[in-house]
Amino acid sequence: MIRIAGKHIYHFEAEIENNPEMILRLYIYGFEIGMERKEVKHGRITIRFPQVKVFYWEPNSRTPGTPAETEGRGSPPDRMKLTLVFPDGTPHDYCTETYKPPRGGMIYWT
């Protein structure tokens, strides 16, 4: 997690393989971070989730967007999505962007 000027919060995850349940972990972490800085105004609580980005270190057969994962299903997803359905039946999507290195590449930091 990166906090800038105490106001902007970013949550980064780095992964090698795609795990469809990873979005659940990101939601839980985001909720916990939001609870730490919740706002209460006029009897209403506001929870702000941090910006989230998932980095895939290298493409492999279980990484979203590689040929084995997308064969016959169109272009790879650039976002992960979790749909929350509330008691009144309304669905709300929690989404996060992903970054995948170019085909045949890896992420290198120096």
N, C-alpha and C positions, 0 to 999 in steps of 0.2 A: 504494500500500500504506500502511496506517495501522497503527501499532504502539502499543498502550496499555499502559503500565506494564511494557513489555518482555515481557509475557505474552500478551496478546490481539492477534492479527494479523488484519487485514481487507484483502482485495484487492478493489478496485472497478474495473470496466471500464465505459467509456461508449461506446456505439455508436449509429450512426444506422440502419444497415441490418443485417438479419439475415444472418449468415454461418454456415451449419451447421458449419463447421470451427472456429469460434471456441472451442468447448468443448475442442478439442485444445490450443489455446494456453493456455487457463485451467488445464488439467491440468498442462501442462509448467511454467508459472509456479508453480503451487501445489507441485509436486514440488520445484522448485529452492528455494523458500522453506522448505519442510519440511526439506530437506537441510541448510540453514544452521543449523537448530535441532534436529537429530535428537538423540534420547536413546538411550544405550546402557546397559542394565541387565541384569545376569546373562547377558551374551552375546547379548542380543536387541536389535535396533535398532528404534526406534519413530520414524516420521515423521508429524508432525502437519501436515495441510494447513490453510491459513488459511480463514476464512470468506470466501466469494466472492459478489458480487452484480453483475449486469450491468444497467446503466441504459440504456434506449433514450431518446435525446433527444426524438425526435418520431416519431409513427406515420407510416408510409408503406407502400406496397404490399409491401415486403420485410421489414417488421417483424412478428415473430410476433404473432398476435392481431388484425391488421387484416383487414377483410373479404376482400381478395384472397388472403390467406394461409390463412384458416380456412374459406373457403367449402366447405360440405359436410363439414367435418371436426370439427364440434363446437366446444367452447370452446377458447380459446387456451391454449397451455402457459404455466405460470408458472415452469417450471423447464427447464433444459437438462440433457441427460443423455448421458453417454459410458459405454458398457459395455466393461469390460476383461475379457477371457477369459484366464485363467491356464492354464499347461500341463496342469493336471489337469482342465481343462474347466469349472471353476467360474467363473460370471460375477459380476462385482462392478461396481456402478454408481457413477460419480462424478457427482454432481448439483450444480447451482447454481441459485439463484433469479434471476428476472429482474424488473425493474420497468419498466412501461410507463406513460407519462402517460395521463391520462384521454382518451378519444376527443376529438379536436379540440384537444387541449392540447399544451403543450410543457413541458419542465422549465426553469425560470428560477431562477438563483441570483443573489443580490445580496450 
